[in-house]
């Protein structure tokens, strides 16, 4: 399969562009890959919530909550876009907060009179599992962006390959120094 990707990427290149022979290892960390997966999942879920809120509320036995489902869809899409951005930490924490909102919105669906409370319980279970992934990803992203506490000291370096004294000697011997 990867040979096809190389062929396709070379097919769309111009004549003067370098050809791809093979690609090297990915520079993405496991945190980056998890954030990317959660971001795309969030965009997909948000799109479904925007396009079919009535089907979702019918499956959960929570009729009349369609505007809330649409609002949650917009929130999911924006969180997903932020999770895919360079500063993914904000998007991942937004997803964690959104999981809390989702749980709070679903809890009233567990009432005894709801014939679809089993679907609500299953939804709560799934949100709980995804919330754990969101929290792990957010914690890892925060740790990844945290600056190291130990600072290196470069006091013993001059920035000149042969040392500061060699540079001073060259400056003394230059013709402009004689003027």
N, C-alpha and C positions, 0 to 999 in steps of 0.2 A: 504494500500500500504506500509506503514512504517513497518508493521509486516513482509512483504516479504523481505524488506531490512535487517532487523535484522536476519531473518532466513538465508539469503544468506551470510551475513557477518560472521555468526557463522559457516556456512557450510565450508567455506574456511580456517578456523582456525585450527591450530594443536591441538592435545589432551591437551597439557599443557597450552595453551593460555586461558586467561579469556574469558568468554562468554559475549556478549553484550546483556543486558536485555532491555535497552532503552537508547537513547542518550539524552543528556541535551540540553539546549539552545545553539544556535550558538554564537560563539564569534565574528563573522563577523559583522561589522557595515554596515549601509546602503551604505556608501561610498565604502566599500570593495565589496559589492554585485554589485553595479553599475559598478565599475571598472572591475570586473570579467565578467559581461555581455558584456560590451563594448570591452573587450579584446577578448572574443570568437567571437563576431560579426566581429571584425576587422580581425581575422584569417580567418573566413569563407568568408568574402568579398574579402580579398586578394587572397585566393585560387581560387575563381571564376575569378578574374581579371587575374590571372596567366594562368588559364586553358582555358578560353574562351574570349580572348580580342577581337576577330573579331565579336563575337555576340554582345558584348557591344558597340563597335564602330558602328556597323550596326544599332542597335536600337537607337543610338543617332545621326545618320547621320554624323558621324565624321570619315569617312574612312581614313586610313593611320596613325591613331594614336595608333595602336596596341602596338608598343614598349613603348609608354608612359603609356598605361594602364597596361602593364606588370610591369613596374617600380613602378607604384603606387601600384600594388599588392604586390610587395616585401616590400614596405614601410608599407602597411597595416599589413602584417604578422609580421614584426618586431615591429611595434607599439603595436600590440595585445599581443605579447609575453612579451614585457616590461610591459604592463598594468596588466598582470597576475603575474608578478614577485613580490618579496617582496617590491622593491622600485617602486611602481606603478606610482608615480608622474611623472617620466620622460616619461613613456609610454603614460600617459594621455595628457601631454602637447604636445607630438609628434603627437597624434591624432588631437589635436586642430590645430596645424600647418598644418597637412595633409589636414584637412577640407578646410583651406584657399587655398592650392594648388589645391584641387579638384575643388573648385569654380572658380579659375582663369583659369583652363584648360577647364571648361565647358562653360564659357562665350562666346567664339567665336562660339559655336554651336547655339547661339540664332540669328544668321544672318537670314535675310529674305529669302535667297535662300535655307535654310535647311528645307526640308519637315518634318523633325523629331524634329523641335524646341519645340513642345509640350512635347516630352519626355525629352528634355534637361531641360525645365522649371520645370517639375515634379522632375527630378533628383536634380536640384538646391534647390527646396523646401525641399526635403528629407534630403539633406546634411545640409541645414540650421537647421533643427530640430535636427539632430544628433550632429551638432556642438554645439548647446545649451547644450545638455546632456554632451558632452565631456568637455565643459568649466566648467559646474557645478561640474562634477566629479573631474576635475583637481584642481579647487579651494578648494573643500572639502578635497582632499588628501593633499594639501599644508597646510591647516589649521590643519589637523590631525597630520602632522609631525612637526609642529612648536613647539619648546620647550616653556614651560610656562615661563613667565617673572618673576614671583615671585619665589624667591629661599627660601627654608626653612633654618632656622638657627638651627643647632644642637649644638651650643656652650654650652648649659646647660646640655648636655648628655656626660657621660663618656664611655659608652659602657659596663659597668659592672652592673649587675642587682641589687646588693646591694650597689652600690656607690663606689667611689674611696677610701674613708677612710676605708671601710671594707676590701678592697683588700690590702691596705697598712698594716693593722693590721695583716692579714694572713701572709704577707711577713715577718713581724717582728718576728712572732712566729715560723716560719719554722726552721728546724734544720740546713739547709744550711746557714741561716743568721747568726748563732752563730759562724761559722768558720771564 
